[in-house]
Amino acid sequence: MEAIGGLFGIFIMLVVAAFYFIPTVVALARKKENVVAIFILNLLLGWSFIGWVIALVWACTTKPESLEA
């Protein structure tokens, strides 16, 4: 039975890691130019809720269109 508990623990850790790196996954899916920077911010400051939110907002932003006519 301890093996089941260990597998469950690994499963929970994988789910938590997947949630933790949502900003990076969003940046990859949106093909952002600065995926590496978003990943580094997510990795180093994602543990604080503020760092995680900043990385997510950065990953979700769009590049402003040029104002040139």
C-alpha positions as CSV (number, residue, x, y, z in Angstrom):
1,M,0.0,0.0,0.0
2,E,2.9,2.4,0.5
3,A,3.7,2.2,-3.2
4,I,0.2,3.6,-3.9
5,G,0.8,6.4,-1.5
6,G,4.1,7.2,-3.2
7,L,2.6,7.1,-6.7
8,F,-0.2,9.4,-5.4
9,G,2.4,11.8,-4.1
10,I,4.2,11.9,-7.4
11,F,0.9,12.5,-9.2
12,I,0.1,15.4,-6.9
13,M,3.6,16.9,-7.4
14,L,3.1,16.7,-11.2
15,V,-0.3,18.4,-11.0
16,V,1.2,21.2,-8.8
17,A,4.1,21.6,-11.3
18,A,1.7,21.8,-14.2
19,F,-0.3,24.5,-12.5
20,Y,2.8,26.4,-11.4
21,F,4.1,26.6,-15.0
22,I,0.8,27.6,-16.6
23,P,2.2,31.1,-17.6
24,T,5.1,29.3,-19.5
25,V,2.7,27.0,-21.2
26,V,0.5,29.9,-22.2
27,A,3.5,31.8,-23.6
28,L,4.5,28.7,-25.6
29,A,1.0,28.2,-27.0
30,R,0.8,31.9,-28.0
31,K,4.3,31.7,-29.6
32,K,5.6,34.7,-27.6
33,E,9.0,36.0,-28.6
34,N,10.1,36.2,-24.9
35,V,9.2,32.7,-23.8
36,V,12.6,32.2,-22.1
37,A,12.2,35.4,-20.0
38,I,8.6,34.4,-19.0
39,F,9.9,31.0,-18.0
40,I,12.7,32.4,-15.9
41,L,10.3,34.8,-14.2
42,N,7.9,32.0,-13.6
43,L,10.6,29.7,-12.3
44,L,12.3,32.2,-10.0
45,L,9.4,34.3,-8.8
46,G,6.4,32.1,-9.5
47,W,6.4,30.9,-5.9
48,S,5.1,34.3,-4.8
49,F,1.6,34.8,-6.1
50,I,2.5,38.2,-7.5
51,G,5.4,36.8,-9.6
52,W,3.1,34.1,-10.9
53,V,0.4,36.6,-11.8
54,I,2.9,38.9,-13.5
55,A,4.2,36.0,-15.6
56,L,0.7,35.0,-16.6
57,V,-0.3,38.6,-17.6
58,W,2.9,38.9,-19.6
59,A,2.2,35.6,-21.3
60,C,-1.3,36.8,-22.2
61,T,-0.5,40.2,-23.5
62,T,-0.5,40.9,-27.2
63,K,2.1,42.9,-29.0
64,P,0.7,46.4,-29.8
65,E,0.4,47.1,-33.4
66,S,2.5,49.8,-35.0
67,L,1.0,53.2,-35.2
68,E,2.8,53.8,-38.6
69,A,0.4,54.6,-41.5
